[in-house]
Amino acid sequence: MNSWASAIGYVAAILTTVSFIPQVLKIWHTRSAKDVSLGMYSLFTLGIFFWLVYGVLIESWPVIVANFVTLVLAGAVLVMKLKFG
């Protein structure tokens, strides 16, 4: 893979992963997740788990790292949704 494609892939992974931080922080500070869809975050978190498993199976560290961090952040939103409603 050429360096431009790799760079674009890394930027995409970083941006999509850190995009969850504002949501996590907002729910944590307001202690409210009433407008967050439980169904969407449940399915999304499950999908990210399978992306992580896929990354492990193909031994791709960028896929593993990005999806592990995303799983932690999306999982945090899901847990706070269950806790704070």
C-alpha positions in Angstrom: 0.0 0.0 0.0 1.4 3.4 -0.8 2.2 6.0 1.9 -0.7 8.3 0.9 -3.3 5.5 1.3 -1.8 4.5 4.6 -1.8 8.2 5.8 -5.4 8.6 4.8 -6.3 5.4 6.6 -4.6 6.5 9.8 -6.3 9.9 9.7 -9.7 8.3 9.1 -9.1 5.9 12.0 -8.0 8.7 14.4 -10.9 11.0 13.5 -13.6 8.3 13.7 -12.2 7.1 17.0 -11.8 10.4 18.7 -15.3 11.5 17.5 -16.8 9.7 20.4 -14.9 11.7 23.0 -17.3 14.7 22.9 -20.3 12.4 23.4 -18.7 10.6 26.3 -17.7 13.9 28.0 -21.2 15.5 27.4 -23.0 12.5 29.0 -20.5 12.4 31.8 -20.8 16.1 32.6 -24.6 16.3 32.3 -25.3 12.9 33.7 -28.0 12.5 31.1 -28.2 10.2 28.1 -31.9 10.5 27.4 -31.4 11.5 23.8 -28.9 8.7 23.0 -30.4 5.7 21.2 -29.9 2.5 23.2 -30.6 0.4 20.1 -28.1 2.3 17.9 -25.3 2.2 20.5 -25.9 -1.5 21.3 -25.7 -2.5 17.6 -22.7 -0.1 17.0 -20.8 -1.5 20.0 -21.4 -5.0 18.9 -20.2 -4.1 15.4 -17.1 -2.5 16.7 -16.4 -5.7 18.8 -16.6 -7.7 15.6 -14.3 -5.3 13.8 -11.8 -5.7 16.7 -12.0 -9.5 16.4 -11.5 -9.2 12.6 -8.4 -7.0 13.2 -7.0 -9.6 15.6 -7.7 -12.4 13.1 -5.9 -10.6 10.2 -3.2 -9.3 12.6 -3.7 -5.7 11.6 -2.5 -3.4 14.4 -4.2 -0.2 12.9 -7.5 -2.0 12.8 -7.0 -3.5 16.3 -5.9 -0.3 18.0 -8.6 1.9 16.4 -11.4 -0.5 17.1 -10.2 -1.2 20.7 -10.2 2.5 21.5 -13.6 3.0 19.7 -15.0 0.0 21.6 -14.0 1.5 24.9 -15.5 4.9 24.1 -18.7 3.5 22.5 -19.0 1.1 25.4 -18.7 4.0 27.9 -21.6 5.7 26.1 -23.6 2.5 26.3 -22.9 2.0 30.0 -23.7 5.6 30.8 -26.9 5.3 28.7 -27.9 2.4 30.9 -26.9 4.2 34.1 -28.2 7.7 33.4 -31.0 6.9 31.0 
